[in-house]
Amino acid sequence: MATPSPARTADTEKITINLGFVDLGRIDLLVREGFYASRSDLIRAAIRAQLDRHDNAVAPTIIRDDFVMGLRDVTLTELQGLADANHMLDLRVIGLARFASDIPAELVSATIRSIEVLGTIQASAEVRKVLDACRYSKGR
């Protein structure tokens, strides 16, 4: 009996990949022999190993381009403060940019000048529409 896969949490994103039959068979063999708990476990480990391998090469880019790594929560209070001060935000995230559900799209339009997210954005449909416009028309 197969064990159920863990529930998807806020810190994961589902992706789809295509693999050849031989590669998939080799993965299944490693799982069967107990090296990994599942196909997903092996794939996550392989991806992390590749990311770690390139850390030194991309670290200067992260610093130079002023990226926030990990989770960046954007709140109504933060954006209201920017609006009150007549400031705009250039948001750059590697990971997850999460916009609170109580943020109106008009406030995002008034306070986000540009956004670049290498990863995922979680926001209401209305806010996402404004953010898409920020990516193209208000960029630096």
N, CA, C and O atoms as a DFTB+ gen file, in Angstrom:
560 C
 N C O
     1  1       0.841      -1.174       0.000
     2  2       0.000       0.000       0.000
     3  2       0.888       1.240       0.000
     4  3       1.815       1.346       0.804
     5  1       0.608       2.163      -0.889
     6  2       1.404       3.387      -0.992
     7  2       1.026       4.338       0.128
     8  3      -0.137       4.430       0.522
     9  1       2.036       5.050       0.639
    10  2       1.747       6.041       1.667
    11  2       1.246       7.303       0.988
    12  3       1.707       7.655      -0.097
    13  1       0.297       7.986       1.628
    14  2      -0.215       9.204       1.003
    15  2       0.847      10.286       0.974
    16  3       1.689      10.368       1.869
    17  1       0.805      11.112      -0.056
    18  2       1.781      12.190      -0.149
    19  2       1.414      13.268       0.854
    20  3       0.241      13.451       1.181
    21  1       2.436      13.992       1.347
    22  2       2.135      15.031       2.327
    23  2       1.311      16.148       1.690
    24  3       1.432      16.430       0.498
    25  1       0.484      16.766       2.500
    26  2      -0.344      17.863       2.001
    27  2       0.539      19.038       1.608
    28  3       1.564      19.306       2.235
    29  1       0.122      19.726       0.565
    30  2       0.865      20.888       0.107
    31  2       0.685      22.019       1.110
    32  3      -0.438      22.325       1.512
    33  1       1.782      22.635       1.510
    34  2       1.718      23.735       2.455
    35  2       2.075      25.027       1.750
    36  3       2.416      25.031       0.567
    37  1       1.993      26.128       2.490
    38  2       2.264      27.449       1.905
    39  2       3.703      27.592       1.434
    40  3       4.001      28.470       0.625
    41  1       4.596      26.747       1.925
    42  2       5.993      26.889       1.544
    43  2       6.406      25.944       0.422
    44  3       7.598      25.743       0.189
    45  1       5.434      25.364      -0.271
    46  2       5.754      24.509      -1.407
    47  2       4.911      24.897      -2.609
    48  3       3.823      25.458      -2.479
    49  1       5.433      24.588      -3.764
    50  2       4.726      24.844      -5.021
    51  2       4.860      23.588      -5.867
    52  3       5.955      23.036      -5.980
    53  1       3.793      23.137      -6.449
    54  2       3.812      21.940      -7.276
    55  2       4.356      22.284      -8.654
    56  3       3.964      23.289      -9.248
    57  1       5.261      21.449      -9.164
    58  2       5.767      21.591     -10.526
    59  2       5.605      20.258     -11.242
    60  3       5.419      19.218     -10.610
    61  1       5.675      20.299     -12.541
    62  2       5.586      19.086     -13.353
    63  2       6.842      18.993     -14.201
    64  3       7.268      19.980     -14.800
    65  1       7.433      17.806     -14.250
    66  2       8.599      17.589     -15.101
    67  2       8.381      16.340     -15.935
    68  3       7.616      15.449     -15.564
    69  1       9.056      16.292     -17.048
    70  2       9.025      15.100     -17.895
    71  2      10.376      14.422     -17.800
    72  3      11.416      15.067     -17.936
    73  1      10.358      13.128     -17.568
    74  2      11.582      12.330     -17.486
    75  2      11.491      11.156     -18.442
    76  3      10.407      10.658     -18.746
    77  1      12.643      10.731     -18.905
    78  2      12.695       9.534     -19.731
    79  2      12.413       8.297     -18.887
    80  3      12.533       8.325     -17.662
    81  1      12.042       7.224     -19.553
    82  2      11.692       5.987     -18.858
    83  2      12.855       5.415     -18.062
    84  3      12.667       4.892     -16.964
    85  1      14.049       5.516     -18.615
    86  2      15.218       4.962     -17.928
    87  2      15.508       5.750     -16.657
    88  3      15.758       5.163     -15.605
    89  1      15.476       7.087     -16.750
    90  2      15.709       7.912     -15.557
    91  2      14.652       7.625     -14.500
    92  3      14.972       7.487     -13.319
    93  1      13.416       7.536     -14.914
    94  2      12.342       7.249     -13.967
    95  2      12.526       5.875     -13.327
    96  3      12.289       5.708     -12.131
    97  1      12.940       4.915     -14.106
    98  2      13.202       3.588     -13.558
    99  2      14.333       3.594     -12.547
   100  3      14.267       2.909     -11.527
   101  1      15.371       4.369     -12.831
   102  2      16.497       4.475     -11.889
   103  2      16.056       5.146     -10.592
   104  3      16.498       4.766      -9.508
   105  1      15.184       6.142     -10.709
   106  2      14.646       6.792      -9.506
   107  2      13.837       5.790      -8.699
   108  3      13.994       5.693      -7.482
   109  1      12.978       5.049      -9.372
   110  2      12.159       4.051      -8.675
   111  2      13.023       2.999      -7.993
   112  3      12.684       2.529      -6.907
   113  1      14.130       2.625      -8.614
   114  2      15.038       1.656      -7.997
   115  2      15.638       2.220      -6.715
   116  3      15.702       1.525      -5.700
   117  1      16.079       3.479      -6.755
   118  2      16.646       4.098      -5.550
   119  2      15.605       4.201      -4.435
   120  3      15.929       4.025      -3.261
   121  1      14.354       4.486      -4.805
   122  2      13.282       4.532      -3.811
   123  2      13.047       3.144      -3.241
   124  3      12.935       2.974      -2.027
   125  1      12.972       2.144      -4.126
   126  2      12.731       0.772      -3.674
   127  2      13.830       0.282      -2.748
   128  3      13.562      -0.440      -1.788
   129  1      15.078       0.677      -3.035
   130  2      16.208       0.238      -2.223
   131  2      16.360       1.054      -0.934
   132  3      17.259       0.791      -0.135
   133  1      15.495       2.029      -0.737
   134  2      15.476       2.763       0.526
   135  2      16.375       3.988       0.601
   136  3      16.532       4.570       1.675
   137  1      16.965       4.389      -0.517
   138  2      17.810       5.585      -0.504
   139  2      16.964       6.847      -0.327
   140  3      17.421       7.827       0.260
   141  1      15.738       6.819      -0.834
   142  2      14.817       7.942      -0.739
   143  2      13.438       7.418      -0.385
   144  3      13.100       6.277      -0.700
   145  1      12.643       8.252       0.271
   146  2      11.301       7.842       0.688
   147  2      10.323       7.811      -0.483
   148  3       9.356       7.050      -0.471
   149  1      10.582       8.643      -1.495
   150  2       9.669       8.733      -2.633
   151  2      10.387       9.371      -3.812
   152  3      11.505       9.868      -3.675
   153  1       9.740       9.354      -4.963
   154  2      10.278      10.052      -6.136
   155  2      10.479      11.537      -5.814
   156  3      11.517      12.121      -6.124
   157  1       9.468      12.123      -5.190
   158  2       9.552      13.550      -4.853
   159  2      10.724      13.835      -3.931
   160  3      11.395      14.856      -4.085
   161  1      10.978      12.961      -2.985
   162  2      12.093      13.135      -2.055
   163  2      13.423      13.167      -2.811
   164  3      14.271      14.016      -2.533
   165  1      13.609      12.263      -3.751
   166  2      14.837      12.245      -4.557
   167  2      14.945      13.508      -5.403
   168  3      16.015      14.114      -5.470
   169  1      13.874      13.907      -6.039
   170  2      13.908      15.082      -6.914
   171  2      14.206      16.333      -6.100
   172  3      15.006      17.165      -6.530
   173  1      13.578      16.488      -4.925
   174  2      13.873      17.641      -4.062
   175  2      15.338      17.644      -3.653
   176  3      15.983      18.692      -3.670
   177  1      15.874      16.474      -3.281
   178  2      17.285      16.384      -2.880
   179  2      18.206      16.745      -4.037
   180  3      19.202      17.443      -3.846
   181  1      17.879      16.273      -5.233
   182  2      18.712      16.580      -6.398
   183  2      18.671      18.073      -6.732
   184  3      19.696      18.668      -7.068
   185  1      17.505      18.662      -6.640
   186  2      17.386      20.098      -6.924
   187  2      18.152      20.904      -5.886
   188  3      18.870      21.840      -6.240
   189  1      18.013      20.558      -4.614
   190  2      18.753      21.275      -3.568
   191  2      20.260      21.153      -3.783
   192  3      20.994      22.124      -3.599
   193  1      20.718      19.979      -4.168
   194  2      22.157      19.789      -4.411
   195  2      22.637      20.702      -5.532
   196  3      23.712      21.293      -5.430
   197  1      21.855      20.823      -6.597
   198  2      22.232      21.709      -7.701
   199  2      22.195      23.174      -7.274
   200  3      23.076      23.949      -7.643
   201  1      21.189      23.553      -6.504
   202  2      21.115      24.935      -6.024
   203  2      22.300      25.263      -5.116
   204  3      22.899      26.332      -5.230
   205  1      22.632      24.340      -4.219
   206  2      23.788      24.544      -3.336
   207  2      25.078      24.653      -4.136
   208  3      25.969      25.434      -3.801
   209  1      25.163      23.869      -5.183
   210  2      26.364      23.858      -6.023
   211  2      26.626      25.220      -6.674
   212  3      27.774      25.578      -6.934
   213  1      25.560      25.971      -6.933
   214  2      25.684      27.252      -7.617
   215  2      25.561      28.462      -6.680
   216  3      25.511      29.602      -7.142
   217  1      25.511      28.214      -5.363
   218  2      25.349      29.310      -4.397
   219  2      26.374      30.421      -4.568
   220  3      26.014      31.598      -4.602
   221  1      27.635      30.060      -4.674
   222  2      28.683      31.082      -4.781
   223  2      28.560      31.907      -6.052
   224  3      28.931      33.081      -6.070
   225  1      28.044      31.304      -7.107
   226  2      27.918      32.025      -8.376
   227  2      26.781      33.040      -8.351
   228  3      26.894      34.098      -8.970
   229  1      25.686      32.741      -7.650
   230  2      24.542      33.647      -7.667
   231  2      24.487      34.593      -6.471
   232  3      23.721      35.556      -6.488
   233  1      25.282      34.339      -5.437
   234  2      25.261      35.205      -4.251
   235  2      25.510      36.670      -4.586
   236  3      24.795      37.526      -4.065
   237  1      26.493      37.005      -5.435
   238  2      26.687      38.421      -5.771
   239  2      25.470      39.048      -6.461
   240  3      25.195      40.232      -6.265
   241  1      24.748      38.276      -7.256
   242  2      23.555      38.789      -7.922
   243  2      22.476      39.108      -6.901
   244  3      21.811      40.139      -6.992
   245  1      22.306      38.224      -5.932
   246  2      21.294      38.443      -4.899
   247  2      21.596      39.732      -4.140
   248  3      20.690      40.521      -3.875
   249  1      22.838      39.947      -3.796
   250  2      23.230      41.150      -3.062
   251  2      23.134      42.376      -3.962
   252  3      22.550      43.386      -3.570
   253  1      23.697      42.300      -5.156
   254  2      23.716      43.434      -6.083
   255  2      22.309      43.891      -6.443
   256  3      22.042      45.091      -6.496
   257  1      21.418      42.955      -6.686
   258  2      20.067      43.294      -7.120
   259  2      19.103      43.504      -5.951
   260  3      17.912      43.734      -6.162
   261  1      19.618      43.426      -4.710
   262  2      18.832      43.719      -3.512
   263  2      17.587      42.840      -3.398
   264  3      16.493      43.342      -3.138
   265  1      17.746      41.559      -3.587
   266  2      16.645      40.613      -3.445
   267  2      16.421      40.257      -1.983
   268  3      17.365      40.201      -1.195
   269  1      15.175      40.021      -1.632
   270  2      14.820      39.419      -0.353
   271  2      14.719      37.925      -0.617
   272  3      14.042      37.507      -1.556
   273  1      15.386      37.116       0.202
   274  2      15.328      35.661       0.035
   275  2      14.334      35.074       1.029
   276  3      14.341      35.418       2.211
   277  1      13.480      34.184       0.534
   278  2      12.539      33.494       1.409
   279  2      11.137      34.041       1.258
   280  3      10.644      34.218       0.144
   281  1      10.498      34.308       2.387
   282  2       9.123      34.796       2.409
   283  2       9.111      36.302       2.609
   284  3       9.760      36.818       3.519
   285  1       8.375      37.006       1.761
   286  2       8.183      38.466       1.919
   287  2       6.690      38.713       2.022
   288  3       5.967      38.648       1.028
   289  1       6.234      38.999       3.241
   290  2       4.834      39.326       3.466
   291  2       4.628      40.815       3.251
   292  3       5.360      41.632       3.811
   293  1       3.648      41.169       2.452
   294  2       3.288      42.563       2.229
   295  2       1.942      42.771       2.908
   296  3       0.979      42.055       2.634
   297  1       1.885      43.765       3.800
   298  2       0.678      43.986       4.598
   299  2      -0.020      45.280       4.204
   300  3       0.570      46.162       3.580
   301  1      -1.271      45.371       4.578
   302  2      -2.040      46.590       4.358
   303  2      -1.387      47.760       5.085
   304  3      -1.287      48.853       4.528
   305  1      -0.940      47.543       6.321
   306  2      -0.295      48.594       7.101
   307  2       0.950      49.121       6.415
   308  3       1.172      50.331       6.371
   309  1       1.775      48.213       5.872
   310  2       2.992      48.629       5.168
   311  2       2.659      49.499       3.960
   312  3       3.234      50.573       3.783
   313  1       1.729      49.030       3.130
   314  2       1.395      49.784       1.921
   315  2       0.693      51.097       2.251
   316  3       0.894      52.096       1.561
   317  1      -0.130      51.105       3.303
   318  2      -0.787      52.347       3.701
   319  2       0.257      53.357       4.180
   320  3       0.139      54.550       3.902
   321  1       1.274      52.883       4.898
   322  2       2.363      53.759       5.330
   323  2       3.122      54.347       4.153
   324  3       3.484      55.524       4.167
   325  1       3.365      53.528       3.132
   326  2       4.022      54.030       1.919
   327  2       3.166      55.086       1.231
   328  3       3.669      56.122       0.796
   329  1       1.876      54.815       1.139
   330  2       0.969      55.764       0.496
   331  2       0.931      57.080       1.270
   332  3       0.965      58.157       0.674
   333  1       0.860      56.993       2.601
   334  2       0.813      58.194       3.439
   335  2       2.082      59.029       3.283
   336  3       2.033      60.258       3.337
   337  1       3.231      58.352       3.087
   338  2       4.512      59.046       2.928
   339  2       4.789      59.402       1.469
   340  3       5.825      59.985       1.148
   341  1       3.852      59.046       0.591
   342  2       4.017      59.293      -0.842
   343  2       5.277      58.614      -1.400
   344  3       6.012      59.199      -2.196
   345  1       5.507      57.373      -0.965
   346  2       6.641      56.576      -1.435
   347  2       6.143      55.396      -2.252
   348  3       5.003      54.952      -2.118
   349  1       7.034      54.902      -3.103
   350  2       6.724      53.720      -3.908
   351  2       7.749      52.639      -3.577
   352  3       8.872      52.941      -3.171
   353  1       7.362      51.396      -3.751
   354  2       8.197      50.247      -3.403
   355  2       8.638      49.518      -4.657
   356  3       7.828      49.231      -5.538
   357  1       9.937      49.217      -4.735
   358  2      10.475      48.302      -5.736
   359  2      10.714      46.992      -5.010
   360  3      11.603      46.907      -4.164
   361  1       9.942      45.982      -5.324
   362  2       9.948      44.724      -4.598
   363  2      10.659      43.658      -5.411
   364  3      10.315      43.415      -6.568
   365  1      11.668      43.014      -4.795
   366  2      12.447      41.975      -5.466
   367  2      12.581      40.795      -4.503
   368  3      13.180      40.920      -3.435
   369  1      12.018      39.653      -4.890
   370  2      11.937      38.502      -3.998
   371  2      12.396      37.244      -4.712
   372  3      12.044      36.998      -5.865
   373  1      13.188      36.455      -4.005
   374  2      13.486      35.090      -4.431
   375  2      12.794      34.197      -3.420
   376  3      13.234      34.083      -2.276
   377  1      11.721      33.572      -3.841
   378  2      10.948      32.735      -2.931
   379  2       9.471      33.022      -3.079
   380  3       8.895      32.806      -4.145
   381  1       8.847      33.514      -1.998
   382  2       7.404      33.741      -1.984
   383  2       7.112      35.180      -1.586
   384  3       7.545      35.635      -0.527
   385  1       6.380      35.895      -2.433
   386  2       5.844      37.215      -2.097
   387  2       4.359      37.016      -1.820
   388  3       3.596      36.618      -2.701
   389  1       3.962      37.301      -0.583
   390  2       2.576      37.050      -0.178
   391  2       1.913      38.370       0.211
   392  3       2.371      39.063       1.119
   393  1       0.840      38.705      -0.482
   394  2       0.098      39.934      -0.238
   395  2      -1.125      39.610       0.599
   396  3      -1.900      38.719       0.251
   397  1      -1.304      40.327       1.704
   398  2      -2.433      40.091       2.596
   399  2      -3.745      40.226       1.839
   400  3      -3.854      41.014       0.900
   401  1      -4.728      39.458       2.253
   402  2      -6.008      39.415       1.529
   403  2      -6.811      40.700       1.673
   404  3      -7.731      40.928       0.888
   405  1      -6.491      41.553       2.656
   406  2      -7.249      42.786       2.853
   407  2      -6.691      43.984       2.087
   408  3      -7.175      45.104       2.252
   409  1      -5.672      43.754       1.246
   410  2      -5.062      44.851       0.487
   411  2      -5.885      45.120      -0.766
   412  3      -6.079      44.220      -1.583
   413  1      -6.377      46.362      -0.927
   414  2      -7.121      46.671      -2.147
   415  2      -6.178      46.889      -3.328
   416  3      -5.066      47.387      -3.159
   417  1      -6.621      46.519      -4.500
   418  2      -5.801      46.628      -5.705
   419  2      -5.355      48.067      -5.953
   420  3      -4.249      48.299      -6.440
   421  1      -6.215      49.038      -5.619
   422  2      -5.874      50.445      -5.842
   423  2      -4.655      50.858      -5.015
   424  3      -3.829      51.648      -5.473
   425  1      -4.544      50.328      -3.806
   426  2      -3.401      50.652      -2.946
   427  2      -2.123      50.054      -3.510
   428  3      -1.062      50.674      -3.429
   429  1      -2.209      48.862      -4.078
   430  2      -1.045      48.236      -4.715
   431  2      -0.605      49.090      -5.899
   432  3       0.586      49.340      -6.081
   433  1      -1.545      49.527      -6.683
   434  2      -1.231      50.356      -7.842
   435  2      -0.567      51.665      -7.428
   436  3       0.297      52.174      -8.143
   437  1      -0.959      52.208      -6.292
   438  2      -0.424      53.483      -5.823
   439  2       0.931      53.354      -5.131
   440  3       1.632      54.352      -4.963
   441  1       1.309      52.141      -4.726
   442  2       2.512      52.008      -3.890
   443  2       3.588      51.067      -4.434
   444  3       4.734      51.146      -3.992
   445  1       3.264      50.192      -5.367
   446  2       4.257      49.261      -5.919
   447  2       4.690      49.798      -7.284
   448  3       3.909      49.805      -8.235
   449  1       5.958      50.251      -7.368
   450  2       6.473      50.769      -8.639
   451  2       6.902      49.622      -9.544
   452  3       6.604      49.618     -10.738
   453  1       7.613      48.636      -8.961
   454  2       8.057      47.495      -9.762
   455  2       8.123      46.270      -8.861
   456  3       8.288      46.373      -7.646
   457  1       7.991      45.119      -9.490
   458  2       8.065      43.863      -8.755
   459  2       8.750      42.823      -9.622
   460  3       8.456      42.686     -10.809
   461  1       9.664      42.096      -9.008
   462  2      10.299      40.946      -9.646
   463  2      10.322      39.832      -8.622
   464  3      10.958      39.947      -7.575
   465  1       9.627      38.761      -8.930
   466  2       9.575      37.614      -8.023
   467  2      10.079      36.401      -8.772
   468  3       9.501      35.984      -9.776
   469  1      11.159      35.844      -8.273
   470  2      11.672      34.578      -8.788
   471  2      11.168      33.524      -7.815
   472  3      11.796      33.246      -6.794
   473  1      10.047      32.957      -8.143
   474  2       9.371      32.037      -7.244
   475  2       7.878      32.176      -7.453
   476  3       7.382      31.961      -8.558
   477  1       7.146      32.541      -6.385
   478  2       5.690      32.549      -6.426
   479  2       5.128      33.800      -5.777
   480  3       5.679      34.315      -4.804
   481  1       4.028      34.277      -6.326
   482  2       3.266      35.367      -5.726
   483  2       1.931      34.795      -5.268
   484  3       1.250      34.102      -6.023
   485  1       1.563      35.091      -4.021
   486  2       0.233      34.756      -3.522
   487  2      -0.497      36.061      -3.262
   488  3      -0.083      36.860      -2.422
   489  1      -1.580      36.269      -3.983
   490  2      -2.361      37.496      -3.856
   491  2      -3.735      37.251      -4.463
   492  3      -3.945      36.287      -5.198
   493  1      -4.664      38.144      -4.140
   494  2      -5.998      38.039      -4.732
   495  2      -5.894      38.263      -6.242
   496  3      -4.899      38.797      -6.733
   497  1      -6.908      37.857      -6.951
   498  2      -6.911      38.004      -8.411
   499  2      -6.783      39.469      -8.820
   500  3      -6.090      39.783      -9.787
   501  1      -7.445      40.362      -8.094
   502  2      -7.387      41.788      -8.415
   503  2      -5.979      42.346      -8.205
   504  3      -5.477      43.110      -9.029
   505  1      -5.353      41.960      -7.100
   506  2      -3.990      42.421      -6.804
   507  2      -3.013      41.844      -7.818
   508  3      -2.114      42.548      -8.277
   509  1      -3.175      40.584      -8.169
   510  2      -2.287      39.958      -9.170
   511  2      -2.342      40.710     -10.494
   512  3      -1.316      40.880     -11.153
   513  1      -3.520      41.156     -10.885
   514  2      -3.682      41.901     -12.132
   515  2      -2.861      43.193     -12.087
   516  3      -2.202      43.545     -13.065
   517  1      -2.902      43.895     -10.957
   518  2      -2.129      45.125     -10.799
   519  2      -0.632      44.806     -10.790
   520  3       0.159      45.524     -11.402
   521  1      -0.247      43.738     -10.103
   522  2       1.171      43.357     -10.031
   523  2       1.704      43.000     -11.412
   524  3       2.846      43.326     -11.737
   525  1       0.896      42.339     -12.221
   526  2       1.321      42.026     -13.590
   527  2       1.627      43.299     -14.358
   528  3       2.590      43.349     -15.123
   529  1       0.817      44.326     -14.161
   530  2       1.059      45.612     -14.823
   531  2       2.343      46.256     -14.291
   532  3       3.080      46.887     -15.049
   533  1       2.610      46.101     -13.003
   534  2       3.836      46.664     -12.402
   535  2       5.083      46.032     -13.000
   536  3       6.114      46.693     -13.129
   537  1       4.999      44.780     -13.359
   538  2       6.155      44.077     -13.920
   539  2       6.585      44.684     -15.243
   540  3       7.776      44.705     -15.553
   541  1       5.639      45.179     -16.028
   542  2       5.934      45.595     -17.378
   543  2       5.934      47.121     -17.576
   544  3       6.812      47.651     -18.258
   545  1       4.972      47.821     -16.994
   546  2       4.859      49.235     -17.329
   547  2       5.514      50.167     -16.328
   548  3       5.796      51.318     -16.661
   549  1       5.765      49.708     -15.118
   550  2       6.340      50.589     -14.116
   551  2       7.745      50.187     -13.720
   552  3       8.294      50.723     -12.758
   553  1       8.337      49.248     -14.449
   554  2       9.668      48.757     -14.089
   555  2      10.715      49.849     -14.114
   556  3      10.499      50.923     -14.676
   557  1      11.859      49.565     -13.497
   558  2      12.948      50.550     -13.413
   559  2      13.466      50.921     -14.778
   560  3      14.382      51.736     -14.891
